[in-house]
Amino acid sequence: MSNPQFPDPLLVMALPLESQGLFERANIPVLYTGIGKVNAAYALTRRLVAYAHAGAPAPQVVNFGTVGSRVHPTGTVLECHAFVQRDMDVTGLGVPLGVTPFEEDIPARLEFPPRFDELPRGVCGSGDSFVMVQGAMECDVVDMEAYALAKVCWMERVPFTAVKYVTDGADHAAGQDWHSNLKLAAAQFLALYERFTAKA
């Protein structure tokens, strides 16, 4: 049985808004990181350090979150198996878009094995902007945290997966659509979490 102080899987979300209180009412612990890559990386790193200091095994990290997409229709739930950093732009030095230079052993595209066999796969592009216009990088969905979480897990050799609910079309109506679809997303996340832990 999972230790309530150090749960496995470790569920990670950006904001309480994305869980709509459903996980709290079900007594499921959630690590809320805050918005953006810096907040996400800091919060998850700090939490994994706590596991290590307590001698607890590293958990499977599961990120649930909302995304925009110009590929998948609103309401789509998919598992992201690959992650890119859409706002890493060092093209002025001749470096391809999305590549962090001078990191020879870290690929620009981070990939993890899928955990939710029933879900379609996707590539998630993360960046510190709420997308309302077409971006330059090729990816199926866009968010603001998943790449940072994936990179922490990749560097710490911790298993990671991200399940994303498409709330909007990453267009002019993205803000309004995001708010309108949060309850639907949270219900899907809870159902998936319960199925995932039942199989574990």
N, C-alpha and C positions, 0 to 999 in steps of 0.2 A: 504493500500500500504506500502511496506517495506521502512523503513528509509534508504536512501543511505549511511548514516554514520554508521548505525548499521543494516546491512541487515539480513533478516531472510528468507531463510536459510543462514547460514554463510558457504561459500565455502572455504575449506582448501585444499591446495596442498603443496607438498614439494618444488617444483622448477618451475620457469617459463617455463623451457624446457618441462614440462609435459602438459602445456596448449598451447604451440606453438603460443601464441599471439591471439588465437581465442576468449578467454574470454575478453581480453582487447579490441579487435575490436568490441565486442558486448556490451561493457560498463558494464560488469558483474564484480563486485569486488571480488577479490580473496585474501585470506590470505596465503602468501607463508611463510613457516616455516623454510626452510633450511632442510638439511639432518640429519637424526638420531633422536633418541628418546629424547635426551636432548633438542635439538633445537625445536622439535615439541611440547614438553610439555611446554617449556618456552613461545613460541610464542602464543599458544592457551590460556594458562592461562592469559597472559597479555591482550589478546584481550577480553576475557570474563570479566576480571576485569573492562575494559573500558565500557562495556555494563552496568555492575552493577553500576558504578560510575555515569553514565549518566541517570540512572533510566530506561534504556531500557530493555524490556523483554529478557530473555535468548533465544538465537536462537536455531533452529535445526542446528546442525553442520553436514555438509556433506563433507566427505573426498573423493576426487577423486585422484587416484594414480596408478602407474604402479607396477607390481609384477612379480616375477618369479614363476614358478610352475612345479612340476613333476607329477601333477595329471591332470591338465587341459591343453589342447593344446593352443599354442600361438594364440591370437586373441579372446580368451574367455573373456567375460565381466561378472563379478559376483558381488553380494553384499555380503560383509563379515558381518555375524551376530554374530561372536564370535572372540575373540582376545586373543592370548597368547604371552608371552615374551620368544622367543626361545633362547635367550642368557643369561637368568637368571639361573646361574648354581651354586647352593650351595649344590651340592650333597656330597661334602666333609664333610658336617655337618649332613648328613643323610636326607636332604631335597630333595623331588622330583624335577627333572629338570623342570624349568619354574615357580617354586613357589618362591615368595619373602618371606623369613621367618619373623615371628613375626608380620605379618599383618593379624591378626585374622579375621577381618571383611571384608577383600577384597579378593574375589576369584581369583585364579590364571587365570581362564578363564573368561573373561568379555563378557557378552552377552547383546545384544540390540534387540528390535523388528525390523523386516524388514520394509523397506519403499518402495522398488521397487519390486512390486509383480511379475513383468515379468522376473526378473533375477534369475538365479540359486544362491544358497547359498554356502558360503564357510567359512572356518576358516583361519584366517590370523595370521601368526607367524612373529612378528617383532623383529628385532635385529640390532645392530650396525655393520653389515657386509653386503656386497653385495654378495649374495649366488651364488657359482659356484660349490658346491659339496653337496652331500646328507646330510641333517641335521638329528639330533637325535630326534627332536620333531615331533609329528604328526600334520600336518596342510596342508591345501589345497594349500595355496599360501604363499609367503614370501615377506616381505617388510622391511622398516627401520623406519617407523613412526606410523603406525596405532594403535598399542597397547598403545603407549604413549598418543595419542589423545583420545583413548577410556577411558583410566584411568582417565585423567583430567575430561572428561565428566561424568564418573561414580561417581567420587568423588564430583563433583559440581552439580550432578543431572540434567544434561543437555542432551537432546536427541541427539543421535549420530548414524550415519551410514557411511559406507565406501563402495565405489564402485571401484573395481579394474579391470584393463585391463592387461591381461597376455601378457607381451612383450617377454618373454624368458622362457627357460626351466630350469633356475637355474642350468646351467651346464657350460662347458668350453667355450661355445659360447655366454654366457649371455650378456656380455658387448656389443658386436657388435649387437646382436639381439635387445637389449634395445634401442639403438640409432635408429635402422632401423624402429622400430614400434611406435615411439613417435607421429608422425603425425596421424596415424590411431587411437591411443588411445585418443588424444585430440579431434578429431572429434566425437568419441563416447561419450566422457564426455559432450561435449556441447549439443549434442542431448538429452542425458539423463537429463541434468540440465533443459533444456527448457521444457521437458515433465513433470518433477517433479514440477516445479514452476507453470506450467499451471494448474495442478491438485490442487494446494494448495489453 
